[in-house]
Amino acid sequence: MKNLAQYHFDGQKKDEIILLVLHRHWFDILIQFGVIFFMLLLLARSYFISSFLFPNFQGEEFIPFFAFLRNLFFIFIWMIFFVIWIDYYLDVWIVTNKRIVNIEQKALFSRITSELELENIQDITTDVHGVIPTFLNYGNLFVQTAAEKERFIFRNIPDPYSVKDLIMNLQNKVERAEENQFGEMLRKKIKKEIS
């Protein structure tokens, strides 16, 4: 397991330890980059196809116009690449010993951060659909709570089954600690009553 002691996030409590930092699976971004690759192929082929598609525009006076269009298309492709990478890199799920923090990038300048205390978890479900997600071991993880936000969704994360096991083990530890704390409180109260 990676050493996560070097990582910190806004709102992290003093006694809170980061146990897991998750991004979406690499195949998820690969699919999106496939679209960019296709657009780059179109751009490369445009140098050869433009003479066939626009035979009337073959004079030297049209070269700057087509160069401008190609450069504009390349900038558009670069911007799409940048937005896809930012969305992938800034979508983060952090699992600590006390809670789960979801930092979701909605748009280039829009981010939603939500958190869930481990003791509020009611149900955890994994969802792996299809041949590729099964072979590459990625899928969705749904964490059910009683709060307003019904489900906490980890989308296309690697190894959702081990993440589920980790969260369930952490939840059990928190529940046992609460039971022990409650038992200690009762013992002290009974001891005080007897004395």
QUIZIPE-V254000 format. One record per residue. N is the residue number from 0. SS is DSSP state (alpha for helix, beta for strand, coil for the rest). PSI is psi in degrees with one decimal (999 if undefined). Layout:
n-><N:N>
ss-><SS:SS>
psi-><PSI:PSI>
This chain:
n-><0:1:2:3:4:5:6:7:8:9:10:11:12:13:14:15:16:17:18:19:20:21:22:23:24:25:26:27:28:29:30:31:32:33:34:35:36:37:38:39:40:41:42:43:44:45:46:47:48:49:50:51:52:53:54:55:56:57:58:59:60:61:62:63:64:65:66:67:68:69:70:71:72:73:74:75:76:77:78:79:80:81:82:83:84:85:86:87:88:89:90:91:92:93:94:95:96:97:98:99:100:101:102:103:104:105:106:107:108:109:110:111:112:113:114:115:116:117:118:119:120:121:122:123:124:125:126:127:128:129:130:131:132:133:134:135:136:137:138:139:140:141:142:143:144:145:146:147:148:149:150:151:152:153:154:155:156:157:158:159:160:161:162:163:164:165:166:167:168:169:170:171:172:173:174:175:176:177:178:179:180:181:182:183:184:185:186:187:188:189:190:191:192:193:194>
ss-><coil:coil:coil:coil:coil:coil:coil:coil:coil:coil:coil:coil:coil:coil:coil:coil:coil:beta:beta:beta:beta:beta:coil:beta:coil:alpha:alpha:alpha:alpha:alpha:alpha:alpha:alpha:alpha:alpha:alpha:alpha:alpha:alpha:alpha:alpha:alpha:alpha:alpha:alpha:alpha:alpha:alpha:alpha:alpha:alpha:alpha:alpha:coil:alpha:alpha:alpha:coil:coil:alpha:alpha:alpha:alpha:alpha:alpha:alpha:alpha:alpha:alpha:alpha:alpha:alpha:alpha:alpha:alpha:alpha:alpha:alpha:alpha:alpha:alpha:alpha:alpha:alpha:alpha:alpha:alpha:alpha:alpha:alpha:coil:beta:beta:beta:beta:beta:coil:coil:beta:beta:beta:beta:beta:beta:beta:beta:beta:coil:coil:beta:beta:beta:beta:beta:beta:beta:beta:alpha:alpha:alpha:beta:beta:beta:beta:beta:beta:beta:coil:coil:coil:alpha:alpha:alpha:alpha:alpha:alpha:coil:beta:beta:beta:beta:beta:beta:beta:beta:coil:coil:coil:coil:coil:beta:beta:beta:beta:beta:beta:beta:beta:coil:alpha:alpha:alpha:alpha:alpha:alpha:alpha:alpha:alpha:alpha:alpha:alpha:alpha:alpha:alpha:alpha:alpha:alpha:alpha:alpha:alpha:alpha:alpha:alpha:alpha:alpha:alpha:alpha:alpha:alpha:alpha:alpha:alpha:alpha:alpha:coil>
psi-><143.4:149.4:110.1:9.6:-24.0:-15.3:144.6:156.8:159.4:132.9:4.8:132.5:160.6:-43.6:14.8:129.6:128.3:123.6:-27.4:134.0:122.3:140.0:169.9:158.4:149.7:-27.8:-30.0:-44.1:-29.1:-40.4:-44.0:-36.9:-20.2:-38.1:-41.9:-41.0:-42.7:-41.3:-36.9:-36.4:-42.0:-41.9:-44.4:-39.2:-21.7:-26.4:-32.1:-32.5:-26.6:-33.3:-29.0:-37.3:-35.0:69.7:-24.8:-12.7:49.7:1.7:165.5:-23.0:-16.8:-9.3:-46.5:-35.2:-47.6:-34.3:-40.4:-46.0:-42.1:-43.4:-39.2:-43.3:-39.5:-40.9:-39.6:-44.5:-43.9:-40.3:-41.4:-43.4:-46.5:-45.6:-41.7:-44.9:-43.6:-44.8:-42.3:-47.2:-34.0:-6.4:111.6:140.7:127.0:123.9:122.1:-179.0:-4.9:-26.6:175.1:132.2:127.5:116.9:109.6:123.3:111.7:-39.5:-175.9:-38.9:31.8:122.8:138.4:128.7:126.8:155.3:158.4:122.3:141.3:-32.4:-12.8:-1.1:131.6:-35.0:147.1:128.3:138.3:151.4:108.0:111.3:131.9:166.2:-48.7:-47.8:-33.5:-45.9:-37.4:-2.4:60.4:158.5:-165.0:151.3:126.3:127.0:118.3:135.7:175.4:2.5:-179.5:-47.6:105.7:-46.6:141.5:116.7:124.7:108.4:129.7:50.7:151.8:142.5:63.2:-26.3:-41.3:-31.9:-41.3:-46.3:-42.7:-47.1:-40.8:-40.7:-42.2:-41.2:-42.2:-40.4:-43.2:-43.2:-43.2:-40.4:-40.8:-41.6:-43.2:-41.1:-41.8:-41.8:-42.0:-42.2:-42.8:-42.7:-44.5:-40.0:-42.9:-42.6:-40.7:-39.9:-39.8:-38.1:999>
